[in-house]
Amino acid sequence: MSNPLQGLKIDYWYKAVLVISTALLIISLTVPLQGVSNSVVALICVGSILIGLGEWINHPYQEKIGSGFKISGHPRSNSFFGVALLMSGIFISGYGVYQLL
């Protein structure tokens, strides 16, 4: 039986945000937290997941080949769906922080 997360490389900050937010969301949905409401933590985590997904969509892998060289990377290239996820994630996380205060 193979590990499904074996191919996941956390090499950019938005992938780290995605993994950490998903783990915290699972914790907030299963364990009663002390001092803070689980629904507020879940709201902030869902917003952070949307931010991570939006940034991942806005940084597609691009490769250019010239005479004798190859350049590859993940430069920012905005798309409508990526920006929509990013803006909704910022709004949801901001609302969660507002509920926290």
TORVEXTOR-746625 format. One record per atom (N, C-alpha, C): residue number from 0; residue in three letters; chain; atom name; y, x, z. Coordinates in Angstrom, 3 decimals, padded with zeros to 6 digits, always signed. Atoms other than C-alpha are relative to their C-alpha. Example, Ala and Ser with C-alpha at 12.3 -4.5 7.8 and 13.67 -1.06 7.14 Angstrom:
# TORVEXTOR-746625
{0,ALA,A,N,{-001.190,+000.890,+000.000}}
{0,ALA,A,CA,{-004.500,+012.300,+007.800}}
{0,ALA,A,C,{+001.200,+000.900,+000.000}}
{1,SER,A,N,{-001.190,-000.820,-000.060}}
{1,SER,A,CA,{-001.060,+013.670,+007.140}}
{1,SER,A,C,{+001.090,-000.770,+000.730}}
This chain:
# TORVEXTOR-746625
{0,MET,A,N,{-001.170,+000.847,+000.000}}
{0,MET,A,CA,{+000.000,+000.000,+000.000}}
{0,MET,A,C,{+001.234,+000.893,+000.000}}
{1,SER,A,N,{-001.169,-000.861,+000.129}}
{1,SER,A,CA,{+003.296,+001.542,-001.061}}
{1,SER,A,C,{+001.195,-000.602,+000.739}}
{2,ASN,A,N,{-001.214,+000.394,-000.695}}
{2,ASN,A,CA,{+006.625,+001.406,+000.722}}
{2,ASN,A,C,{+001.011,-000.527,-001.019}}
{3,PRO,A,N,{-000.936,+000.531,+000.994}}
{3,PRO,A,CA,{+009.043,-000.889,-001.166}}
{3,PRO,A,C,{+001.374,+000.660,+000.069}}
{4,LEU,A,N,{-001.301,-000.644,-000.139}}
{4,LEU,A,CA,{+012.069,+001.051,+000.153}}
{4,LEU,A,C,{-000.045,+001.478,-000.359}}
{5,GLN,A,N,{+000.163,-001.412,+000.306}}
{5,GLN,A,CA,{+010.740,+004.410,-001.032}}
{5,GLN,A,C,{+000.964,+000.470,-001.091}}
{6,GLY,A,N,{-000.878,-000.378,+001.099}}
{6,GLY,A,CA,{+012.857,+004.438,-004.199}}
{6,GLY,A,C,{+001.481,-000.197,+000.282}}
{7,LEU,A,N,{-001.400,+000.248,-000.332}}
{7,LEU,A,CA,{+016.081,+003.445,-002.435}}
{7,LEU,A,C,{+000.662,+001.290,+000.462}}
{8,LYS,A,N,{-000.749,-001.193,-000.382}}
{8,LYS,A,CA,{+018.460,+006.385,-002.351}}
{8,LYS,A,C,{+001.371,-000.449,+000.508}}
{9,ILE,A,N,{-001.299,+000.343,-000.582}}
{9,ILE,A,CA,{+021.445,+005.977,-000.048}}
{9,ILE,A,C,{+000.917,+001.194,-000.241}}
{10,ASP,A,N,{-000.814,-001.142,+000.371}}
{10,ASP,A,CA,{+023.717,+008.383,-001.875}}
{10,ASP,A,C,{+001.485,-000.322,-000.134}}
{11,TYR,A,N,{-001.395,+000.393,+000.049}}
{11,TYR,A,CA,{+026.987,+006.432,-001.870}}
{11,TYR,A,C,{+000.305,-000.893,+001.198}}
{12,TRP,A,N,{-000.375,+000.717,-001.218}}
{12,TRP,A,CA,{+028.944,+004.774,+000.932}}
{12,TRP,A,C,{-000.304,-001.489,-000.090}}
{13,TYR,A,N,{+000.230,+001.439,+000.117}}
{13,TYR,A,CA,{+028.539,+001.249,-000.437}}
{13,TYR,A,C,{-001.471,-000.351,+000.172}}
{14,LYS,A,N,{+001.417,+000.244,-000.254}}
{14,LYS,A,CA,{+024.754,+001.573,-000.335}}
{14,LYS,A,C,{-000.304,+000.112,+001.489}}
{15,ALA,A,N,{+000.168,-000.118,-001.452}}
{15,ALA,A,CA,{+024.962,+002.711,+003.296}}
{15,ALA,A,C,{+000.523,-001.244,+000.711}}
{16,VAL,A,N,{-000.544,+001.238,-000.575}}
{16,VAL,A,CA,{+027.163,-000.298,+004.122}}
{16,VAL,A,C,{-000.979,-001.139,-000.201}}
{17,LEU,A,N,{+000.967,+001.049,+000.311}}
{17,LEU,A,CA,{+024.602,-002.544,+002.450}}
{17,LEU,A,C,{-001.215,+000.068,+000.916}}
{18,VAL,A,N,{+001.190,-000.159,-000.845}}
{18,VAL,A,CA,{+021.653,-001.123,+004.415}}
{18,VAL,A,C,{+000.322,-000.279,+001.466}}
{19,ILE,A,N,{-000.369,+000.194,-001.412}}
{19,ILE,A,CA,{+023.437,-001.050,+007.794}}
{19,ILE,A,C,{+000.327,-001.464,+000.271}}
{20,SER,A,N,{-000.359,+001.409,-000.196}}
{20,SER,A,CA,{+024.857,-004.563,+007.359}}
{20,SER,A,C,{-001.221,-000.901,-000.034}}
{21,THR,A,N,{+001.223,+000.802,+000.060}}
{21,THR,A,CA,{+021.461,-005.967,+006.394}}
{21,THR,A,C,{-000.800,+000.138,+001.289}}
{22,ALA,A,N,{+000.722,-000.212,-001.261}}
{22,ALA,A,CA,{+019.826,-004.388,+009.462}}
{22,ALA,A,C,{+000.695,-000.725,+001.156}}
{23,LEU,A,N,{-000.731,+000.699,-001.068}}
{23,LEU,A,CA,{+022.575,-005.725,+011.745}}
{23,LEU,A,C,{-000.087,-001.512,-000.144}}
{24,LEU,A,N,{+000.154,+001.440,+000.212}}
{24,LEU,A,CA,{+022.288,-009.178,+010.154}}
{24,LEU,A,C,{-001.352,-000.472,+000.508}}
{25,ILE,A,N,{+001.332,+000.372,-000.491}}
{25,ILE,A,CA,{+018.556,-009.270,+010.875}}
{25,ILE,A,C,{-000.020,+000.015,+001.522}}
{26,ILE,A,N,{-000.066,-000.059,-001.465}}
{26,ILE,A,CA,{+019.233,-008.191,+014.466}}
{26,ILE,A,C,{+000.779,-001.183,+000.560}}
{27,SER,A,N,{-000.817,+001.100,-000.524}}
{27,SER,A,CA,{+021.967,-010.801,+014.921}}
{27,SER,A,C,{-000.673,-001.358,-000.161}}
{28,LEU,A,N,{+000.700,+001.267,+000.193}}
{28,LEU,A,CA,{+019.677,-013.545,+013.613}}
{28,LEU,A,C,{-001.233,-000.142,+000.894}}
{29,THR,A,N,{+001.233,+000.064,-000.783}}
{29,THR,A,CA,{+016.735,-012.660,+015.856}}
{29,THR,A,C,{+000.176,+000.284,+001.483}}
{30,VAL,A,N,{-000.167,-000.420,-001.391}}
{30,VAL,A,CA,{+018.103,-011.202,+019.117}}
{30,VAL,A,C,{+001.294,-000.591,+000.551}}
{31,PRO,A,N,{-001.249,+000.477,-000.599}}
{31,PRO,A,CA,{+020.612,-012.905,+021.451}}
{31,PRO,A,C,{+000.834,+001.190,+000.496}}
{32,LEU,A,N,{-000.871,-001.119,-000.337}}
{32,LEU,A,CA,{+023.542,-010.510,+021.796}}
{32,LEU,A,C,{+000.809,-000.302,+001.265}}
{33,GLN,A,N,{-000.781,+000.131,-001.221}}
{33,GLN,A,CA,{+025.482,-009.899,+025.003}}
{33,GLN,A,C,{+001.474,+000.278,-000.310}}
{34,GLY,A,N,{-001.433,-000.245,+000.108}}
{34,GLY,A,CA,{+029.286,-010.234,+025.013}}
{34,GLY,A,C,{+000.646,-000.428,-001.302}}
{35,VAL,A,N,{-000.553,+000.435,+001.277}}
{35,VAL,A,CA,{+029.714,-011.435,+021.438}}
{35,VAL,A,C,{-000.938,-001.054,-000.592}}
{36,SER,A,N,{+000.785,+001.078,+000.589}}
{36,SER,A,CA,{+028.567,-014.502,+019.556}}
{36,SER,A,C,{-000.811,+000.511,-001.192}}
{37,ASN,A,N,{+000.857,-000.405,+001.121}}
{37,ASN,A,CA,{+025.666,-014.026,+017.147}}
{37,ASN,A,C,{+000.550,-000.507,-001.331}}
{38,SER,A,N,{-000.521,+000.540,+001.254}}
{38,SER,A,CA,{+027.350,-016.230,+014.556}}
{38,SER,A,C,{+001.162,+000.834,-000.531}}
{39,VAL,A,N,{-001.107,-000.853,+000.431}}
{39,VAL,A,CA,{+030.434,-013.992,+014.482}}
{39,VAL,A,C,{-000.530,+001.301,-000.590}}
{40,VAL,A,N,{+000.595,-001.233,+000.518}}
{40,VAL,A,CA,{+028.315,-010.862,+014.021}}
{40,VAL,A,C,{-000.676,-000.267,-001.341}}
{41,ALA,A,N,{+000.648,+000.348,+001.266}}
{41,ALA,A,CA,{+026.309,-012.594,+011.287}}
{41,ALA,A,C,{+001.039,-000.206,-001.099}}
{42,LEU,A,N,{-001.066,+000.220,+000.974}}
{42,LEU,A,CA,{+029.543,-013.622,+009.543}}
{42,LEU,A,C,{+000.572,+001.323,-000.496}}
{43,ILE,A,N,{-000.512,-001.318,+000.383}}
{43,ILE,A,CA,{+030.879,-010.056,+009.573}}
{43,ILE,A,C,{-001.028,+000.752,-000.834}}
{44,CYS,A,N,{+001.062,-000.685,+000.751}}
{44,CYS,A,CA,{+027.522,-008.728,+008.343}}
{44,CYS,A,C,{-000.150,-000.563,-001.409}}
{45,VAL,A,N,{+000.096,+000.606,+001.334}}
{45,VAL,A,CA,{+027.348,-011.209,+005.455}}
{45,VAL,A,C,{+001.176,+000.457,-000.864}}
{46,GLY,A,N,{-001.154,-000.503,+000.738}}
{46,GLY,A,CA,{+030.876,-010.211,+004.432}}
{46,GLY,A,C,{-000.168,+001.451,-000.403}}
{47,SER,A,N,{+000.224,-001.417,+000.319}}
{47,SER,A,CA,{+029.938,-006.531,+004.600}}
{47,SER,A,C,{-001.064,+000.174,-001.075}}
{48,ILE,A,N,{+001.025,-000.047,+001.054}}
{48,ILE,A,CA,{+026.835,-007.152,+002.490}}
{48,ILE,A,C,{+000.636,-000.333,-001.354}}
{49,LEU,A,N,{-000.673,+000.354,+001.250}}
{49,LEU,A,CA,{+029.015,-008.834,-000.142}}
{49,LEU,A,C,{+000.906,+001.130,-000.481}}
{50,ILE,A,N,{-000.839,-001.143,+000.366}}
{50,ILE,A,CA,{+031.423,-005.871,-000.058}}
{50,ILE,A,C,{-000.863,+001.104,-000.607}}
{51,GLY,A,N,{+000.897,-001.026,+000.529}}
{51,GLY,A,CA,{+028.537,-003.450,-000.565}}
{51,GLY,A,C,{-000.547,-000.349,-001.373}}
{52,LEU,A,N,{+000.505,+000.430,+001.313}}
{52,LEU,A,CA,{+027.097,-005.481,-003.443}}
{52,LEU,A,C,{+001.095,+000.054,-001.068}}
{53,GLY,A,N,{-001.115,-000.040,+000.946}}
{53,GLY,A,CA,{+030.513,-005.820,-005.092}}
{53,GLY,A,C,{+000.340,+001.412,-000.430}}
{54,GLU,A,N,{-000.280,-001.391,+000.347}}
{54,GLU,A,CA,{+031.141,-002.088,-004.920}}
{54,GLU,A,C,{-001.129,+000.605,-000.828}}
{55,TRP,A,N,{+001.135,-000.509,+000.777}}
{55,TRP,A,CA,{+027.643,-001.351,-006.235}}
{55,TRP,A,C,{+000.102,-000.489,-001.447}}
{56,ILE,A,N,{-000.175,+000.532,+001.350}}
{56,ILE,A,CA,{+028.320,-003.611,-009.232}}
{56,ILE,A,C,{+001.174,+000.689,-000.692}}
{57,ASN,A,N,{-001.187,-000.617,+000.589}}
{57,ASN,A,CA,{+031.742,-001.990,-009.772}}
{57,ASN,A,C,{-000.158,+001.498,-000.255}}
{58,HIS,A,N,{+000.261,-001.416,+000.251}}
{58,HIS,A,CA,{+030.213,+001.522,-009.879}}
{58,HIS,A,C,{-001.306,+000.163,-000.787}}
{59,PRO,A,N,{+001.247,-000.130,+000.769}}
{59,PRO,A,CA,{+027.614,+001.376,-012.693}}
{59,PRO,A,C,{-000.239,+001.456,-000.414}}
{60,TYR,A,N,{+000.355,-001.341,+000.463}}
{60,TYR,A,CA,{+025.762,+004.499,-013.797}}
{60,TYR,A,C,{+000.462,+000.153,-001.440}}
{61,GLN,A,N,{-000.471,-000.268,+001.356}}
{61,GLN,A,CA,{+027.432,+005.989,-016.858}}
{61,GLN,A,C,{-000.355,+001.428,-000.370}}
{62,GLU,A,N,{+000.416,-001.312,+000.474}}
{62,GLU,A,CA,{+026.376,+008.920,-018.974}}
{62,GLU,A,C,{+000.652,+000.262,-001.348}}
{63,LYS,A,N,{-000.602,-000.398,+001.269}}
{63,LYS,A,CA,{+028.216,+010.765,-021.737}}
{63,LYS,A,C,{-000.616,+001.318,-000.427}}
{64,ILE,A,N,{+000.627,-001.194,+000.555}}
{64,ILE,A,CA,{+026.627,+013.346,-023.998}}
{64,ILE,A,C,{+000.933,+000.577,-001.054}}
{65,GLY,A,N,{-000.843,-000.704,+000.961}}
{65,GLY,A,CA,{+028.725,+015.903,-025.860}}
{65,GLY,A,C,{-000.794,+001.116,-000.645}}
{66,SER,A,N,{+000.680,-001.117,+000.655}}
{66,SER,A,CA,{+027.945,+019.020,-027.811}}
{66,SER,A,C,{-000.358,+001.066,+001.040}}
{67,GLY,A,N,{+000.482,-000.995,-000.946}}
{67,GLY,A,CA,{+025.859,+021.075,-025.407}}
{67,GLY,A,C,{+000.161,-000.354,+001.463}}
{68,PHE,A,N,{-000.138,+000.380,-001.403}}
{68,PHE,A,CA,{+026.595,+019.124,-022.209}}
{68,PHE,A,C,{-000.270,-001.486,+000.182}}
{69,LYS,A,N,{+000.219,+001.404,-000.362}}
{69,LYS,A,CA,{+025.818,+015.884,-020.439}}
{69,LYS,A,C,{+000.711,-000.251,+001.323}}
{70,ILE,A,N,{-000.715,+000.387,-001.206}}
{70,ILE,A,CA,{+028.087,+014.222,-017.863}}
{70,ILE,A,C,{-000.512,-001.364,+000.435}}
{71,SER,A,N,{+000.473,+001.282,-000.516}}
{71,SER,A,CA,{+026.718,+011.475,-015.658}}
{71,SER,A,C,{+000.609,-000.233,+001.373}}
{72,GLY,A,N,{-000.563,+000.333,-001.302}}
{72,GLY,A,CA,{+028.009,+009.646,-012.617}}
{72,GLY,A,C,{+000.206,-001.493,+000.149}}
{73,HIS,A,N,{-000.271,+001.400,-000.329}}
{73,HIS,A,CA,{+029.172,+006.408,-011.083}}
{73,HIS,A,C,{+001.501,-000.239,+000.145}}
{74,PRO,A,N,{-001.428,+000.284,-000.131}}
{74,PRO,A,CA,{+032.882,+006.019,-011.875}}
{74,PRO,A,C,{+000.249,-001.497,+000.146}}
{75,ARG,A,N,{-000.328,+001.415,-000.212}}
{75,ARG,A,CA,{+034.585,+002.775,-010.954}}
{75,ARG,A,C,{+000.301,-000.664,-001.339}}
{76,SER,A,N,{-000.221,+000.817,+001.184}}
{76,SER,A,CA,{+034.474,+000.158,-013.692}}
{76,SER,A,C,{-000.049,-001.459,+000.458}}
{77,ASN,A,N,{-000.063,+001.345,-000.564}}
{77,ASN,A,CA,{+035.649,-003.220,-012.418}}
{77,ASN,A,C,{-000.580,-001.043,-000.939}}
{78,SER,A,N,{+000.478,+001.169,+000.719}}
{78,SER,A,CA,{+033.844,-006.359,-013.476}}
{78,SER,A,C,{+000.430,-001.236,+000.788}}
{79,PHE,A,N,{-000.449,+001.226,-000.657}}
{79,PHE,A,CA,{+034.755,-009.945,-012.700}}
{79,PHE,A,C,{-000.899,-000.354,+001.177}}
{80,PHE,A,N,{+000.948,+000.366,-001.050}}
{80,PHE,A,CA,{+031.592,-010.578,-010.673}}
{80,PHE,A,C,{+000.085,+000.961,+001.181}}
{81,GLY,A,N,{-000.114,-000.978,-001.068}}
{81,GLY,A,CA,{+031.947,-007.339,-008.702}}
{81,GLY,A,C,{+001.255,-000.201,+000.836}}
{82,VAL,A,N,{-001.257,+000.227,-000.714}}
{82,VAL,A,CA,{+035.579,-008.022,-007.812}}
{82,VAL,A,C,{-000.058,-001.310,+000.778}}
{83,ALA,A,N,{+000.140,+001.277,-000.701}}
{83,ALA,A,CA,{+034.732,-011.631,-006.887}}
{83,ALA,A,C,{-000.835,+000.170,+001.268}}
{84,LEU,A,N,{+000.799,-000.265,-001.196}}
{84,LEU,A,CA,{+031.992,-010.437,-004.504}}
{84,LEU,A,C,{+000.792,+000.797,+001.023}}
{85,LEU,A,N,{-000.795,-000.834,-000.890}}
{85,LEU,A,CA,{+034.325,-007.820,-003.059}}
{85,LEU,A,C,{+001.068,-000.823,+000.725}}
{86,MET,A,N,{-001.056,+000.812,-000.615}}
{86,MET,A,CA,{+037.173,-010.288,-002.441}}
{86,MET,A,C,{-000.573,-001.038,+000.965}}
{87,SER,A,N,{+000.596,+000.973,-000.920}}
{87,SER,A,CA,{+034.893,-012.921,-000.914}}
{87,SER,A,C,{-000.561,+000.700,+001.230}}
{88,GLY,A,N,{+000.480,-000.760,-001.145}}
{88,GLY,A,CA,{+033.312,-010.254,+001.303}}
{88,GLY,A,C,{+001.114,+000.395,+000.941}}
{89,ILE,A,N,{-001.162,-000.341,-000.833}}
{89,ILE,A,CA,{+036.721,-009.101,+002.514}}
{89,ILE,A,C,{+000.485,-001.232,+000.756}}
{90,PHE,A,N,{-000.449,+001.234,-000.649}}
{90,PHE,A,CA,{+037.704,-012.715,+003.232}}
{90,PHE,A,C,{-000.953,-000.415,+001.121}}
{91,ILE,A,N,{+000.990,+000.435,-001.000}}
{91,ILE,A,CA,{+034.461,-013.524,+005.100}}
{91,ILE,A,C,{-000.009,+000.958,+001.190}}
{92,SER,A,N,{-000.037,-000.964,-001.103}}
{92,SER,A,CA,{+034.541,-010.296,+007.132}}
{92,SER,A,C,{+001.298,-000.132,+000.799}}
{93,GLY,A,N,{-001.282,+000.195,-000.681}}
{93,GLY,A,CA,{+038.220,-010.826,+007.927}}
{93,GLY,A,C,{-000.012,-001.240,+000.870}}
{94,TYR,A,N,{+000.110,+001.217,-000.803}}
{94,TYR,A,CA,{+037.499,-014.360,+009.104}}
{94,TYR,A,C,{-000.881,+000.227,+001.221}}
{95,GLY,A,N,{+000.857,-000.314,-001.141}}
{95,GLY,A,CA,{+034.693,-013.025,+011.293}}
{95,GLY,A,C,{+000.715,+000.820,+001.052}}
{96,VAL,A,N,{-000.791,-000.803,-000.950}}
{96,VAL,A,CA,{+037.005,-010.440,+012.858}}
{96,VAL,A,C,{+001.042,-000.881,+000.684}}
{97,TYR,A,N,{-000.954,+000.936,-000.594}}
{97,TYR,A,CA,{+039.601,-013.197,+013.391}}
{97,TYR,A,C,{-000.675,-000.863,+001.072}}
{98,GLN,A,N,{+000.752,+000.779,-000.994}}
{98,GLN,A,CA,{+036.948,-015.285,+015.183}}
{98,GLN,A,C,{-000.363,+000.850,+001.211}}
{99,LEU,A,N,{+000.333,-000.915,-001.087}}
{99,LEU,A,CA,{+036.060,-012.224,+017.263}}
{99,LEU,A,C,{+001.167,+000.150,+000.965}}
{100,LEU,A,N,{-001.190,-000.146,-000.826}}
{100,LEU,A,CA,{+039.612,-011.899,+018.524}}
{100,LEU,A,C,{+000.374,-001.328,+000.566}}
